[in-house]
């Protein structure tokens, strides 16, 4: 009788393993295909960059009272293949705190935005400038 009980356990373990493998194949079939045409997806894919050699970021300043503040920022040297693409720019201080965020569209290989409302004093230690195109 002990042998029959032992065999039943082996059979139950084998059946459970087969059900698990079958479940894996069903779960694998339910994966999401990711490609650059999807705006929202889970996964990874390689997206072709419209500008591969980098961009420049310049600022103009304006005197406000006794202070000088950043008035405009210009992202330039953008490949014309990016024209019409959406662009967003985030200015951060050295601590990583967002100072300004602007967005629009690339035109004629550049993008200029007014950031004077953010009152960024030129004495502020600017950290990263995050530019996203596309």
N, C-alpha and C positions, 0 to 999 in steps of 0.2 A: 504494500500500500504506500509506503514511503516513496517508492520509485514512481508510481503514478502521479503523486503530488508534485514530485520534482519535475517530471515531464510536462505537467500542466503549466508550471511556472516558466519553463523554457519556451513553450508554445506561446504563452501570453507575452513574454518578452519579445519574441520574434514578431508576433502580430503587431505589437506596439511600435517596433522599429520600422516595419513596413508602412504603417499608417503615417509615421513621422516623415519618411522619405517621400511618400505620396504628397503630403502636405507641403513639403519643401518645393516640389516641382510646381504645384499650384501657385505658391507664393512667388516663385521666380517668374512665372508667366504673367504676374500682375505688376511688373515693373513699369516705370515711366520712361518713355523715350524722351531724351533731352536733346534739343538742337537749338541753334541760334535764332530760329524763327519764332520760338516761344518767348514771350515776355516774362512769364512766371513759370518756373519749373523747379523740381528738386533733382539735383544731380550736378554733373559737371560737363562742360563742353568747351571747346576752344572757339572764341569769338574773334573774328577778324577785326583788327584795329584799323580805323580809317587814318590814323596818324601814328607812325612808328618811330619817329625821330624826336619826340618830345615837343613841348610847347614852352612859351615864355609867359611870365606873369609880371606886369608892370603896374605901378600905381601913380596917380596924380594926387597932389595934396592941396588942401585949402586952409587958409587961416580962419579959425573960428574963435573970436575973442583974442585971447593971448596964446591959444593953442593952435597946433597944426594937426589936422585930421586927414585920414585917407578919404578922398572924395570919390574917385573912380578906380576901378581895377580893369585891366585889359589883359585878356589871354590872347596871345598872338602866336605867330608861326605855326598855325594849325593848318594841316594839309587841306587843300581845297576839296578833297574827297569827303571831308567831314561837313561841308556846307549843307545847311538845312537840318543837321543832326541836333538833337537836344543837348544842352551842356548845363552842368551844375558846378558851382564853385563854392567851396567852404574855406573860410579863413579861420585859423585856429591860433591861439597863443601858445607859448612854449609848454604850458601845462596841459595842452590838448583841449582846452575849453573853446567852444565855437564862438567866434566874434561876429561873423557875418555869413550868410548863406544866400546865394543868388542863383538864378537859373534863367535860361532862355534858349536861343538857337544860334548856332555858328553861322556867320555870314561873311563872305569874302575872306575866309581864312582867319577870322578873329571873332572875339566876343568882348564887349565892353559893358560894364554895369556900374550903376551909381550905388555906392555903399555909404554915402555921407550920412544917411539916417542912423547908421549903426555907431556913429561917433567914435571911431577907432583912432585914438591919439597915436601919432607917429612914434612916440616914445615907448609905446607898447612893444614888447618883445614878440614879434610875430613868429609863430612856429611853422606848422605845416599849412600848405595850400593844397587842398584836394580838388582836382579837376577831373570830372567824369564826363566823357563825350559819348553819346549814343544811347 
